[in-house]
Amino acid sequence: MLNKTRVPKQLLPQIEEYADAFDSLPCTVIIHDLRDWSVIYMSHRGLALLQSTKEEITELSSGEYYKLYFNQEDAEDYVPKILSLLERNNDEEMVTYFQQVRFPGKEDWNWHMSSTKIFMRDDNGNPATTITISVPLDAMHHMTAKAERLLQENNFLRKNYEKFSALTRREKEVLTHVALGKSAGEIAAELFISVATAETHRKNIKQKLNASTYDLMQYARAFDLV
């Protein structure tokens, strides 16, 4: 549903033209005003899930809206993607990402797959709104587990990027083999180094990363070494 008081007048007819079609889609449709990232339209399906009205949703600031309904850790992954999309300024391009939404009165997060693209432009040809479609993922579906793992790996990567960057090229090679469960002897044979050198590399890696063997597995997965 559309809050006409929040929509730039020149864009109002175009949004109203699509509104009925959006309400018939098997997903939630959201339109954001790029002047302040506020929601200026949400389809009936989304309003029902959030147990809210168009007035309540569109009166929220962007910060209030996301804090109220969305997992903030997800935003660290998808917000840069959306900003890059706007910088590339291509009407044909979209970005797709996972989001966790918490519905009123519920404790659990609900995974959604969302896609965003530039929707309308202002009189100067600059992006004025984005449109996002959001589809819930079945809690029993394998994509939910994959999304959870992806989010965890992305969070781990951001938090530990600086420590990982301190590793040398050789240490990263050794880390790859350690994550694959190879012994010092096997690593030495693979890299044509002595067993003592392989042991030293492994020790130095653990010290630099302040990591256990399990943590090394996380590093290898998060930084695409395995």
N, C-alpha and C positions, 0 to 999 in steps of 0.2 A: 504494500500500500504506500501511497505517495503523500508526503507532507509538502503541500504546495508553498508554504511559507518559507521553506528552506531551499527551494530550487531556483536557480537563476532563471528569470522569466523567459529568456530566449530558448531555454532547453525544455521548458515545461511541456509543450505540445508533443515533442518527440518521446519523452518518457511516458506520457499518458497513452500514446499510441501503442506502446508495447505492454502496458501494465496488465491487461487482460490475458495476453499470451503468457507472460511470466507466471501468473498465478496458476496456470494450467500445467506447468512443467513439474516433473517429479523430482524437484530439487528446490533449494532456497536460492533466490536471486536477490543480490544486494547491490545497490548503486551508491558509491561514495562521491562526495563533493571534494575535489582536490584542493579547494581553497583552505579547508581545515580538516579534511579527512573524516568529516561527519557522515553519517548514514542519512541519505535523503529519500531512499526507497528500500523497502523490503517486502518480498512477496508474502502472501497469506501464510504459506507453509512455515516460513521462518518465524513470523510473529507468533504463530500458534505454538511452535516448539519453545520459544522464549517466554511464552505466556505473557506477552506484552502487546501494546497497541502501537500504531504508527506514531502517535504523538509522543509516547514515552521513549521509543527507540530513537526517533529523529531529534529529540531534544537533548539527548546525551552528547557530551563532547566525545571526540574519538578516544581520548584517554579513559574516560568513564566506561564507554562501551566495551573496550577490549579488556579492561580490568575486571569488569563485571562478569563476562561470559567466556573469556578465552585464557588458555594457558600461556603465560607470558614467555616461557622458555621457547615455545614454538616460534614466536615472533622474531627471535634472533636469527632464525633460519629464513623465514619467508619475507620479512620486511625488506631486507637488502635486495631480494629478487624482484620485488615489485618496484622499488626505486630505480633499479637498473632498467627495468622494462620501460618506465617513463622517460628515462634518459635516452633510450634508443628511439623512442617516439615513433613506433611502428604500429599502425592500426591493425595489422594482420597478425601480430605476435601476441602470445599469451604466456603466462607462467602458471605452473601447477604445483601445488604443495599440500602438505598435510596440516590440519589444525585439530586441536582438541577443544571441544566446546562443553561447558557445564551448564545444564539446564536448571532452571529454578527448582529448588527443593530436592535436587539430586546431589549425591556425593561424588559419583564417578564421572570421569571425563568421557566424552563421546567423540570418537575419531571421525573426521570428515576429510574428504578430498576436495580441494577448492581450486578453481581456475579463475584468473583475473586478466582482463585486457582493458585497453583504453576504449571507452564507450562513446563519449561525445567531446566535441571541441568548442571553445569559445569563439567569439567573433574574430579574434586575432589568429585563430588556427592552433592555439595551444590546448593541450589536454585539459578538459574541464571536469570530467567524471570518469570513474572506472566502473566496470560491471564485473561482479563476481558470482559464479555459480558454485554452490556447495552441496555435495552429495554425502550423506551419512554412510559410513562403512559398517556393515554387519559385524557385531561383536564377535561372531564365530568365524568370520572370514579371515583367511590367511594374511590379507593385506593389513589388517589391524596390527598383527604381531610384527610385520615388517616395518610398518610406520613407527611403531614403538622403538624398535631397534635402531632405526635410522635417526630418530630424534636423540636417543641416548648417545649414539656415536658422534653426532654433530655437536652435542653439548660437551662431550669429552674432548673433542678436537679443539674447540674454542678455548676451553679452560687450560689445555696442556700444549698449545701450539708453540709457545716460547721455549718450553723445556725440550720438546721434540726437535726444534730447530737447532738446538745446541749439539745434536749428534752429528758425527762426521758421516760421510758417505759410506765408509766401511762399517761403522757401527750400525747404520740402518740396514746394511746387507746382513750383518750378523743377527740383528733383531728379527729380520724376516725368517731366518732359519730357526731361531729360538722359538718363535711363535708357531712354527710348523712342527715343533716337538723334537728337533734334532739335537743330538748330544754334541759335546765339544769336539769329539773325534770326528763326527760326521760333518760338522761345520768346517773344521780344519781341512778335511778332504775336499769339500765343495769349493772352498775359497783359496786352496793351495797355500795355507798358512799352517804354522805349528799349532799343536793342541794347546800349548801354553798361551800362545797369542790369542786363540779363540776364547780361552777362559778369561784372559785379561779384558778382552773386548766386552764379554758378557758382564763382567764385574763392573766395568766403567759405565756401561749402559744402565745398569740398575742404580748406580750411584747418581748419574746425571738425572735420571727420571724419578729417582726416589721411589722405585717401583718394585713390587713383588713379581713373581713369575706370572701370576694371573693378570696383573696390571699390564705386563708386557704384551699379553694377548690383546688387551683392549687397545693399546697403542697401535699394534700392527693392523687391527681391523679398522680403527678410526682413520688412520693415515694411509689406508689402501696398500699396505705392504703384503697382505695375504688376501 
